[in-house]
Structures are given as structure tokens and as C-alpha cells.
């Protein structure tokens, strides 16, 4: 593919290969292979994306600043400032060192996402780097493999999707599934392989019928047939609570044509040939996804009662669907493609969101918000004047109001969707027309924090409450209720920021023995003569989101947050006089729990566990089963549920699964 570059660029790429090989000489990867194999694979992925020469050269050199003795100046003298800036951008992400692996991961991801705003090619290099690392993950320790795979599934695969690079997203998801759910992965792979020949004959008949119908209308088409990738099949099993043999829409057909009008004509032809399934049609041509993806999607009842998903799009739309943002750099000399320096990354909604986002810190709260808002599915709703508003899936009328303007959010009284009054906590649906009704007397409520979805809404509600509601103080995801404690002298004051570079500013997030800070920022309250009171998490019981909690106003150490069931509370002499009501911001916080299972051999145990969890809006994070010496299966599962107290009911339901012989909760926090 280097051959598609002008001769001068070909020479520069080959020079970068030789120099990288020289610099990494003697270095080995965990697999034992020469290190140069890695940058070569990263560069090859970017060549497959047909990116510009500076990006490919930067991929070949992306580790030299960190792993060799080469400095920035030497890279710039050889390959110029553009390549150097890209190499530096990737290096700044990977060279981060933090006290804990989870903090390091969160901060790395924060840096990576905000690097997108400056030059999105840095992220494309990082995605190619992650793809090759995932392919060689089996050389690492099992727990490290699972940690990396979870991060990949939660961050990097959705990010590739938001950037529109579908084939990288699919590969990352399948590679993650192979590590996190090896049993399910092998089962799906075997199932798909066994039916390959039968599927080929069946799809050939479908293709022939479409081609003949299109030819009668004078439309030339190209038809691509495929099976769904493994992770999408696994997701279908989870959502529907069914086994593989009950999932019928595993077949996919993609029809490519020249123009948009032809797409709609072909849709009509397909619906004439086979009966469409109600509620399964989506028009992403009229309403493109935020990553510019365009296509018509429909599901039909094919021959022999099989469901077939059909996508119809133009060749240009298909190029965007495959390459996403990278389609801007398709390097065909002389064809007039967009030059890299002319690309405007702000055209992508994810870039616009990041520009308006408070840069935050590297905390897990920030990372959680990134996962829930920026990397999850979106919905598109309309204002009464017809403007399209993109919001995270699950957003409410309050999120919509704050998206329009802060004052509208602060004074929302009611909302209409498609002309009907709806509750403010109700999740909006795709394509609804939303109207906000305001009142000068309306004001934000603490309860809003429990169901709004967007970062902007939460920030604006917190700001208003901290400024105007003297009964509460909100710091991160803990609410301190002042007026219910009977404590006097508890009043608001402006937080005092430490001077830049001071010892206070730079010290780690750890407090006196037995305590841990929730956050470095100071809470704006005063208790008696104590100023700059801090909220801290008691290390003796380490309450986590979902636990019942209580606060203790200590002398000189701020508000200490304990589990309500903490045995140490009985030894605090003045606890009754100095306790204070605290609660998590969300009334239904996510709680992570683990349990151990012994079960009979079963092919659908994972699906049955998923079905039991689904009743309580929970999901399976990780699970592993292996045969024991008695021929049964044993293993551990990590799950996430909305309410901590629901876990007992989940275990009760799990015990009713026929294959389950024994099940019990595991104490202690799950490994990160």
C-alpha cells in the first residue's frame, strides 16, 4: 500500500522503517518476538485505513521517545514537525505514571480523549496500537489480560465506533470477548463455523433474488453477505436471554449502489421480495449517526422463516462506514481528496462534546461519565422548530432543557414529547419532538441528580444547589444534609484554593491513617471554627457506591463517611451528637458484587445468569467457568446491579436455575 504514495513519501516511510528497526534492536516483546514487529503492525493497520504518510511514519516511531535514547529534536530533524507532534502526542498518553493502575488508566484515557481535540490522528495511532496489543494479549498474565480486555471493551471499541471505524470496533470487541468470556466465544465460533456451508448456499439464493429484482429496475448493485461478528451475536443472546440455537438473525446482507435515490428504490424491492419485520427499520440516511454513518437498515423474514438483516447504502456511504473519520485521509494521489490539514475534527459530535467538557481530573468519576455519555449510544430528538439535538441514550427532558440553555434547565416546570405531557424523569425516545415548559418560580431539585444523564446537566444542577440551597452540600457523588443533624455552626463559606504548586496542591489523595480522601477539592462549608472541611472515606469499612452510609463530623479531619453498618461506629463516643446525614447522589447507584457458582455442565448457563440479572437492571461484567474434579463446573462471576439490596434477590433467582448446584456471595471488593 505504500506504493500508492508519491515516490518521495515512499522513501520517507522506508527510512522510518529502517530507523525504527535500528533503534529497537535487541528489544523484545512479551511474546519473545523482536520489538520492531509491533510498530510494523501498527503502521500496517494505518495503511489499511489509507492514512497519510506522516501518520504512518509516526506509527513506526510511536515508541522511540519512550523506549529508546532518541530525543524530540532528532525525530524532528529527520522527519519534520508534523511527525514529531504526532509521536509526542502518543508518547504523552503512554508515558503517564501514577500510584495506582486504575488512576493511571483513567488519566491516560482522559489525556487520550482530549488529545483528539488537537489532532485526531493521535487517537487513530493509539487505536491501531491497541488492536495489535489485543492480538498478542495471551502472552500476559490472565488477570492482566482481563483488565486490558475490559478496558478495551468499555473504552477503545466504543471509541472506534464513535469515530466510525467499524472494522476496528468489531475486531476489538471480538478479541475482548475471547478473553472475558472464552466459553461463549468458543461456542459462538464453533456454531458459526459449523453452519458456514449451509449459510453460503442460503445467502447465494438471497443475493440472486436481489440482483435480479434490481436489474429489472436498471440498478447495478454489489452485494456483500456476511455472518455477524461474534460479540454482536453474544449481545443478542444477552439481550434476549436465549441460547445460540434460538438466535435466527445471524445473517447479514449489505447492498451497495451509486446514489441515494437508488437506496430507497432498493428498499422497496427488498420489502416486495420478503416481509419486513415491524419496528426493525432505521433510516440513517435521512438522519445520520453522530459519526456520519449513513445507511438504510431493515430486517426481513427470509426463506424458511429465517430473519435477515439488510443494509442498503451507496459506495461513498460504505467508505465512510468502514473508515469513519479516517476516510478524510484516503490517500489517492491526484483524486482531489481532502488534505489532512483541511480536515475539521470538530465536525464530529464527540469532538464538540469534548470541547465543551470540563477537562476534569483523572478520577474514576470522570471516567465513568465518559463511558456513560460520550461512548454510549445516542438518541436524536427535535426541538419544536425542527432542530436536531443529539443526547445520550436514556436522557430526560431535563437533559434536553440544559442542552438548550442553563436558564431553561434551571426553570423547567414540565415537558411535552410529541404533544403529550411526560414526567421529567422519563427517558426520551428517538425522533420525539420535545417542548419545554418553564416557570420563573421553578427551580432545580436534589432528586434531579438521580435521573439526569448528561455531564452538563449534573454540573449545572450541582452549581445551582450549592449556590442557592443552604440545606445541602454536594461534593462529587456524596450529598451532605446539613439541617437534619441538629449540629449548629454548620454554614457555607467559599472554598479556599491552595496556591499553585503548594504542598497542599501536590499531595496525594491519602489522608491520616485509616482514611482516604474522596477528592482533592475542598468542600465549601464550615463547622464551628473548623474551616475547609473535607469529605473523606473511612478506610476501615471503605463504603462504595450502593452501600448505606452515614457521616461523622470529626474534630479537625472533616466529615468521615462510613458504611451505616460499620462496627467501628459503636466505639466513637460522641457519634450520636456529631453524626450527619449523607447519601449518594443517585438513589439507584450501581453496585458491583461477586459470587461463586457450582453447576452442572450446561451450554446456556451464561445466558440464564444474564436473564436473572436483567430483571434487576443488572449485567454481567465478567465470568469464568472451569470443570472441577467431580465433572461439574465451578467459577466466579462479577456483576453490576442498580441497588445494593437487590443482590440478595438476584442470588435467590440464580438458585432457581436448573443447572446451578450451589451459589454464594464472595466478600471483598472485585479486582479492578
QUIHU-V405468 format. One record per residue. OMEGA is omega in radians with two decimals (none if undefined). D_FIRST is the distance of its C-alpha to the first C-alpha in Angstrom with 1 decimal. Layout:
BEGIN
<<OMEGA:D_FIRST> <OMEGA:D_FIRST>>
END
This chain:
BEGIN
<<3.07:0.0> <-3.11:3.8> <3.10:5.1> <3.11:5.7> <2.95:7.9> <-3.04:11.3> <-3.13:12.4> <3.13:14.4> <3.07:11.9> <-3.13:9.7> <-3.13:13.2> <3.13:14.1> <-3.14:11.3> <3.09:12.2> <3.12:15.8> <3.10:15.5> <-3.11:14.4> <-3.10:17.4> <3.12:19.8> <3.12:19.1> <3.12:19.7> <-3.09:22.8> <-3.11:24.1> <-3.12:23.8> <3.13:25.3> <3.12:28.0> <-3.11:27.1> <3.04:26.9> <3.14:26.1> <3.13:28.7> <-3.07:27.2> <3.14:27.9> <3.01:24.3> <-3.04:23.2> <-3.07:22.3> <3.12:19.0> <-3.08:17.7> <3.13:18.1> <3.09:16.2> <3.11:13.2> <3.10:13.4> <3.13:13.9> <-3.14:10.9> <3.10:8.8> <-3.13:10.8> <3.01:10.2> <3.08:6.4> <3.04:7.7> <3.11:10.2> <3.13:7.9> <-3.06:10.3> <-3.09:11.3> <3.14:11.0> <3.13:14.5> <-3.14:13.9> <3.11:11.2> <3.11:13.6> <3.10:16.4> <3.13:15.1> <-3.06:15.0> <-2.92:18.5> <3.14:19.9> <-2.98:22.7> <-3.13:23.7> <-3.10:26.5> <-2.94:28.0> <3.13:27.7> <-3.10:28.0> <-3.09:30.4> <3.11:28.1> <-3.10:29.4> <-3.06:28.1> <-3.11:29.1> <3.08:27.2> <-3.11:23.9> <-3.13:24.8> <-3.13:25.8> <-2.97:22.5> <3.02:20.1> <-3.03:22.4> <-3.10:24.1> <3.11:21.3> <-3.11:19.3> <3.13:22.8> <3.11:23.9> <3.12:21.1> <3.12:21.7> <-3.13:25.4> <3.12:25.0> <-3.11:23.5> <-3.13:26.0> <3.11:29.0> <-2.99:28.3> <-3.05:27.9> <-3.11:30.7> <3.05:33.5> <3.14:36.5> <-3.07:39.2> <3.12:42.4> <-3.12:41.3> <-3.13:38.1> <3.09:38.6> <3.12:39.2> <-3.13:36.2> <-3.13:34.0> <-3.12:35.6> <3.10:35.3> <-3.13:31.6> <3.08:30.9> <3.14:33.0> <-3.12:31.2> <-3.09:27.8> <-3.14:29.0> <3.01:30.6> <3.12:27.6> <-3.09:25.9> <-3.11:28.4> <-3.14:27.3> <-3.03:23.5> <3.13:21.9> <3.05:18.6> <-3.12:20.8> <3.11:21.3> <3.06:17.7> <-3.13:17.2> <3.11:20.5> <3.09:19.5> <3.08:16.4> <3.13:18.9> <-3.13:21.5> <-3.14:19.3> <3.10:18.7> <3.11:22.3> <3.14:23.6> <-3.13:21.9> <-3.04:23.9> <-3.04:27.0> <3.10:29.3> <-3.13:29.8> <3.09:31.8> <-3.07:35.4> <-3.11:36.1> <3.10:37.5> <3.07:34.7> <-3.10:32.2> <3.14:34.3> <-3.13:34.4> <-3.13:30.7> <3.11:30.1> <3.12:32.8> <3.14:31.3> <-3.11:27.9> <-3.09:29.6> <-3.01:31.7> <-2.92:29.4> <3.10:25.7> <3.07:25.3> <3.13:27.5> <3.07:25.7> <3.10:22.3> <3.13:24.4> <3.08:26.0> <3.02:22.7> <-3.09:21.8> <-2.94:18.9> <-3.06:20.5> <3.06:18.3> <3.09:18.4> <-3.11:22.2> <-3.14:22.8> <3.14:21.2> <3.13:23.2> <-3.13:26.3> <3.13:26.1> <3.09:25.6> <3.12:28.5> <-3.13:30.7> <-3.13:30.2> <-3.00:31.8> <-3.13:34.4> <-3.05:35.6> <3.13:34.7> <3.13:37.5> <-3.14:36.3> <-3.11:32.7> <3.12:33.7> <-3.13:36.1> <-3.13:33.7> <3.14:31.0> <-3.13:33.7> <-3.13:35.1> <-3.13:31.8> <-3.12:31.0> <-3.06:34.6> <-3.06:34.4> <-3.09:31.0> <3.10:32.6> <3.13:35.3> <-3.12:32.8> <3.13:30.7> <-3.11:33.8> <-3.11:35.0> <3.11:31.8> <3.09:31.6> <3.11:35.1> <-3.14:34.0> <-3.11:31.0> <-3.13:33.3> <3.14:36.0> <-3.12:33.6> <-3.13:32.0> <3.13:35.5> <3.14:36.9> <-3.13:34.1> <3.11:34.5> <3.11:38.2> <3.14:37.3> <-3.12:35.0> <3.05:31.9> <-3.10:28.6> <2.94:26.9> <-3.06:24.0> <3.10:25.2> <3.13:23.4> <-3.09:25.8> <2.92:25.5> <3.10:27.7> <3.07:28.0> <-2.89:26.3> <-3.07:28.9> <3.13:29.8> <3.06:30.5> <3.12:32.8> <3.12:34.5> <3.08:35.1> <3.11:36.7> <-3.13:39.0> <-3.07:40.0> <-3.04:40.7> <-3.13:42.8> <-3.08:44.3> <3.06:43.6> <-3.10:42.4> <-3.07:39.4> <3.10:41.6> <3.12:42.7> <-3.02:39.3> <-3.08:38.7> <3.11:35.9> <-3.07:33.1> <3.13:31.5> <3.08:29.2> <3.06:28.3> <-3.13:25.8> <3.14:26.6> <3.12:24.3> <-3.02:25.8> <-2.97:25.7> <-3.12:28.4> <3.14:30.4> <3.12:33.7> <3.12:32.2> <-3.11:31.3> <3.06:35.0> <3.13:36.1> <3.08:34.0> <3.10:35.5> <3.12:39.0> <3.14:38.1> <-3.13:36.9> <3.01:40.1> <-3.10:42.1> <-3.07:40.7> <-3.09:41.1> <3.10:43.2> <3.10:41.4> <-3.09:42.3> <3.08:44.1> <-3.09:42.6> <3.10:39.0> <3.10:37.8> <-3.13:35.6> <3.10:34.6> <3.03:31.7> <3.10:31.1> <-3.14:34.5> <-3.08:34.2> <3.02:30.6> <-3.09:30.0> <3.11:29.8> <3.10:26.0> <3.11:25.9> <3.09:25.4> <3.12:27.1> <2.94:28.1> <3.11:31.3> <3.03:32.3> <3.06:35.2> <-3.09:36.6> <3.04:38.7> <-3.07:41.1> <3.13:39.5> <3.12:41.2> <3.05:43.3> <3.13:43.5> <3.07:39.9> <3.13:38.3> <3.05:34.9> <-3.09:32.8> <3.06:31.2> <-3.14:28.7> <-3.11:28.6> <3.07:26.2> <3.10:24.4> <3.13:20.7> <3.10:20.5> <-3.14:22.4> <3.10:20.2> <3.10:17.1> <-3.13:19.3> <-3.11:20.5> <-3.02:17.2> <3.10:15.6> <-3.12:19.0> <-3.14:19.3> <3.13:15.5> <3.10:15.6> <-3.05:17.0> <3.13:13.9> <-2.90:11.6> <3.05:10.0> <-3.04:10.7> <3.05:12.5> <-3.11:16.0> <3.05:16.3> <3.11:18.5> <3.11:16.9> <3.08:18.7> <-3.12:18.2> <-3.08:18.1> <3.13:21.6> <-3.10:22.9> <3.11:22.2> <-3.11:25.4> <-3.13:25.1> <3.05:28.8> <3.08:28.1> <-3.09:27.5> <-3.13:30.9> <3.10:30.0> <3.11:29.6> <3.14:32.9> <-3.13:34.6> <3.12:33.5> <-3.09:34.7> <-3.06:38.1> <2.97:38.3> <-3.04:40.5> <3.03:38.3> <3.06:40.6> <-3.11:40.6> <-3.04:38.7> <3.10:41.3> <3.09:40.9> <3.12:42.6> <-3.12:39.9> <3.12:37.2> <3.13:39.2> <3.09:39.3> <-3.13:35.6> <-3.03:35.1> <-3.02:37.8> <-3.02:37.0> <-3.00:33.4> <3.10:31.6> <-3.12:33.8> <3.13:34.0> <2.93:35.4> <3.12:38.1> <3.12:38.7> <-3.04:42.3> <2.93:44.0> <3.11:46.6> <3.12:49.6> <3.05:48.3> <3.10:45.0> <-3.14:42.6> <3.12:40.0> <3.08:40.1> <3.13:37.5> <3.05:39.1> <3.09:38.3> <-3.10:39.5> <-3.13:43.2> <-3.08:44.1> <3.05:47.7> <3.11:49.5> <3.07:50.1> <3.11:46.4> <-3.10:46.2> <3.13:49.1> <3.07:47.8> <-3.14:44.4> <-3.13:46.4> <-3.13:48.7> <-3.11:50.4> <3.10:53.9> <3.09:53.2> <-3.10:52.1> <-3.07:55.2> <3.10:57.6> <3.13:56.2> <-3.12:59.1> <-3.13:57.7> <3.04:54.7> <3.01:54.3> <-3.07:51.4> <3.05:51.5> <-3.11:55.1> <3.08:56.4> <3.11:57.4> <3.09:55.4> <-3.13:55.9> <-3.12:54.1> <-3.08:52.7> <3.10:51.2> <3.10:47.4> <3.11:46.1> <-3.12:44.3> <3.03:41.3> <3.08:42.3> <2.99:45.9> <-3.00:47.6> <3.10:49.1> <-3.13:52.1> <3.08:53.5> <-3.07:57.3> <3.07:58.4> <3.14:61.7> <-3.11:63.0> <-3.13:64.7> <-3.09:61.6> <3.09:59.9> <3.10:57.2> <3.12:58.4> <-3.10:57.4> <3.14:56.7> <-3.11:53.8> <-3.07:51.8> <-3.12:52.0> <3.06:50.0> <-2.99:47.9> <-2.96:44.2> <3.08:42.5> <-3.13:42.4> <-3.13:43.9> <-3.11:46.9> <-3.12:47.7> <-3.10:47.6> <3.12:49.9> <3.10:52.3> <-3.11:52.7> <-3.11:53.2> <-3.10:56.0> <3.13:57.7> <-3.13:57.7> <-2.95:59.2> <-3.11:61.7> <-3.05:62.5> <-3.09:64.9> <-3.09:65.1> <2.98:61.7> <-3.08:59.2> <3.06:55.5> <-3.06:53.2> <-3.05:49.8> <3.05:50.6> <3.12:54.3> <3.06:57.2> <-3.14:60.5> <-2.99:63.5> <-2.89:66.1> <-3.07:69.1> <-3.02:69.5> <-3.08:70.2> <3.11:73.6> <3.11:72.4> <3.11:73.7> <3.11:72.2> <-3.07:68.7> <-3.06:67.4> <2.97:64.3> <-3.14:63.4> <3.12:60.4> <3.12:58.0> <-3.14:58.0> <3.10:54.6> <3.13:54.6> <-3.12:53.9> <3.09:50.4> <-3.10:49.8> <3.13:53.0> <-3.14:53.6> <-3.10:54.0> <-2.98:50.6> <-3.05:48.8> <-3.05:50.5> <-3.13:48.8> <3.08:49.4> <-3.10:52.2> <3.09:55.9> <-3.10:59.1> <3.13:59.4> <-3.10:58.9> <3.04:57.0> <3.12:53.6> <2.98:52.7> <-3.09:51.1> <3.14:49.7> <-3.07:50.2> <-3.11:51.3> <3.11:55.1> <-3.04:56.9> <3.10:59.2> <3.05:62.5> <3.07:65.7> <-3.07:68.1> <3.13:71.5> <-3.13:71.0> <-3.13:67.5> <3.11:64.8> <-3.12:61.0> <-3.14:61.2> <3.02:58.0> <-3.11:57.0> <3.10:56.3> <3.14:55.4> <-3.11:57.9> <-3.13:56.3> <-3.12:59.2> <3.07:58.1> <3.11:54.6> <3.10:54.7> <-3.09:51.4> <-3.10:50.6> <3.11:52.7> <2.99:55.7> <-3.02:59.0> <3.08:59.7> <-3.14:62.5> <3.08:62.8> <-3.14:65.3> <-3.09:66.2> <3.09:66.6> <3.07:68.5> <-3.12:66.1> <3.07:62.9> <-3.12:62.2> <3.12:61.7> <-3.11:60.8> <3.12:59.1> <2.87:60.2> <3.12:59.8> <-3.11:63.0> <-3.09:63.7> <-3.11:63.3> <-3.11:66.3> <3.14:66.5> <-3.12:67.7> <-3.10:71.1> <3.07:71.6> <-2.95:71.0> <-3.06:74.6> <-3.08:74.1> <-3.10:71.3> <-3.11:73.4> <-2.99:74.2> <3.09:70.8> <-3.10:68.4> <-3.11:66.3> <3.04:64.4> <3.09:60.7> <3.05:58.1> <-3.13:54.4> <-3.07:53.1> <-3.13:52.0> <3.11:54.6> <-3.08:52.2> <3.10:50.0> <3.11:47.4> <3.13:48.8> <-3.12:46.9> <3.11:48.9> <3.04:48.5> <3.12:50.4> <-3.07:50.6> <2.87:50.9> <-3.02:52.4> <2.99:51.8> <3.09:52.1> <-3.10:48.9> <-3.13:47.4> <-3.07:44.1> <-3.12:44.5> <3.13:46.0> <-3.13:43.1> <-3.14:43.4> <3.08:47.2> <3.09:46.9> <-3.13:44.5> <3.11:47.1> <3.14:49.9> <-3.06:48.0> <3.12:47.1> <-3.09:50.8> <3.13:50.9> <3.12:47.6> <3.05:46.1> <-3.11:42.9> <3.11:41.8> <-3.12:39.7> <3.11:39.5> <-3.12:41.2> <3.12:41.5> <3.07:43.7> <-3.11:44.5> <3.07:47.4> <-3.06:50.5> <3.13:53.1> <3.12:55.0> <3.09:52.2> <3.09:51.8> <3.03:48.8> <3.12:49.0> <-3.13:46.7> <3.13:46.3> <3.01:45.0> <-3.07:44.2> <3.09:44.9> <-3.12:45.2> <-3.07:48.0> <-3.08:49.5> <-3.10:53.0> <-3.08:54.0> <3.14:57.2> <-3.02:55.4> <3.11:54.1> <3.12:57.4> <3.08:57.2> <3.13:53.7> <3.14:54.9> <3.11:57.8> <-3.12:55.5> <3.14:53.3> <-3.14:56.4> <3.10:57.0> <-3.03:53.8> <-3.06:55.2> <-3.05:52.9> <3.10:53.6> <-3.11:56.3> <3.13:56.4> <3.07:54.8> <-3.11:55.6> <3.06:54.2> <-3.13:52.8> <3.13:54.0> <-3.09:52.1> <3.07:48.9> <3.08:45.7> <3.13:43.2> <none:40.6>>
END
